[in-house]
Amino acid sequence: MKQNKLLTLGLALLAFILINIIAGFFYVRIDLTEDKRYTLSEQAIEAAAAFNSVVVVDVLLEGDLPAEFAKLKAETKQLLEEFASGNDNIKFNFADPLSDNTRTEATIAELQSLGLTPANVTVEENGRVSQEIIFPWAMVNYNNKTIRVPLLKNKLGASSEERVNNSVQNLEYAFADAFTKLTIQAKKRVAVIKGNGELDDIYLADYLTTIRDYYNIGAITLDSVETNPQKVLDQLKEYDLALIAKPTEAFTEKEKYVLDQFIVNGGKSIWLIDQVAIELDSLFNAEGSSMAFARDLNLNDFFFKYGIRINPVLISDLYFSQIVLASGEGNNSQYNPVPWYYNPMVFSPNNHPINNNLEAVRFQFANSIDTISNAYRKTILYSSSLLSKTEGVPKLISLDIINTPPDKENYKDGDKPLAVLIEGEFTSAFNNRITPVKLEGAKIEGSDNKMLIIADGDVIKNQVRNNRPLELGYDKWTNNFYGNKEFLVNSINYLLDDTGLINIRNKKVKIALLDPEKIADQKTKWQLINVGIPVVLVFFFGFAFNYFRKRKFST
């Protein structure tokens, strides 16, 4: 009997050892989460697989972190483990950049100079409130090149739970995007269209610098269309996308036809159009006012063929961003933020990979867009709020409106489209029309294509300080950040994305977090349960064991 027990024990031990040895040759992870947040998408796996030598990911989340950042750290680690399981070249480590208390200020300044902005976190624990500085960033290092990866995805008015959810939901895309930037070989080409009074380069600088990681950028001037339209079209065909940023001068029929043929031949395009001529700077005069006029760019018939009409009106919105006005004189001047209803702060409907999980976008003197039914698919990416209205032009715009409370009864005809994505097999806008010039290889019918129309040219415009461009979406006057850059980067990635990487943004993640209020209210109860129940169970099983033992051996 004793030998059989020893044999059984030995066989069990041998089986356990064999299973562990065999398991060492196989790597299996089972994702039991409802939202499959630890299951990488095919596009993310492909991005990670492109590394053929060691890539190091340095994550600046370590140490005694507040609860939400500890959760973000745990989720980041889980995700990186998934990436590393698919490619042994991916290595990662976590570090606390502020571990050396003697160099805190110097370290903060150094990290900020690298573009790593800190997060100031308010921590409330046991009735005590404190401020902590966290750097929620990762740096991916490969072949002497480094890509910064923001881990914190903040949104205006978001709670701690929403902030964690937004951040975790964005992690897979953020790292896959960084991996793609580091391994991309053949870059597509973006043409910045010039010649019709578009924005100067300094106002496009931050956006163009950002997309340079993905694409090669060049400038195409349409001035030569008048004398040699074929040459300009041939130059354009070498590019994959045309960016037309806030033109202020009318397009000729020849220029429109050249752009039309670029589009019909498969070229993608982003149009940022102002149909009303008015600038905030023009109000800073003795009268504090300026006239807003309709701007004729000679593009109405062109856009109409694609099912779009940009109206020469201004959007006034009760969901607004602020401007800053000075009061007083000399050293007594004070700068105060005031409401500006012509600068709508537009929130994402989260209905497309382009706008999913984005911070609010700031528009300035935006126009409304009408969509016209035709064969093309149209997705309204951004609209004004329900509490908005349109105002016709010509109209005198005055700074005095900040002193007059708006009549909310007039702000009921809102939800006006501001940015529309058009997709389909495009037909030439000059179909059934006499063309202004003969072009070689001209087409009437094109293949599947995409176009983005934005009824505001300033969405892409970065501010300038000391003749240096600031980050797109940052307002130097109010110190606020908006989602303009990410919106436009996502847009160009979607229009030119052949790998489907942008579709990772559709992934939905829901993190279950503890309720801080319930924790505070029920803290004592759960402490008693966690401490008391184990003690009671020990006494119970001890008593039961002794009782049955005595009963067994008493006879």
Secondary structure, 3 states (H helix, E strand, C coil): CHHHHHHHHHHHHHHHHHHHHHHCCCCCCCCCCCCCCCCCCHHHHHHHHCCCCCEEEEECCCCCCCHHHHHHHHHHHHHHHHHHHHCCCEEEEECCCCCCHHHHHHHHHHHHHCCCCCEEEEEEECCEEEEEEECCEEEEEECCEEEEEECCCCCCCCCHHHHHHHHHHHHHHHHHHHHHHHHCCCCEEEEEEECCCCCCHHHHHHHHHHHCCCEEEEEEEHHHHCCCHHHHHHHHCCCCEEEEECCCCCCCHHHHHHHHHHHHCCCEEEEECCCEECCHHHHCCCCCEEEEEECCCCCHHHHHHCCEEECCEEEEECCEEEEEEEECCHHHCEEEEEEEEEEEEECCCCCCCCCCCCCCEECCCCCCEEECCCCCEEEEEEECCCCEEEEECCEEEEHHHHHCCCCHHHCCCCCCEEEEEEEEEEECCCCCCCCCCCCCCCCCEEEEEEEEEECCHHHHCCCEECCEECCCCEECCCCEECCHHHHHHHHHHHHHCCCCHHHHHHCCCCCCCCCHHHHHHCHHHHHHHHHHHHHHHHHHHHHHHHHHHHHHHCC
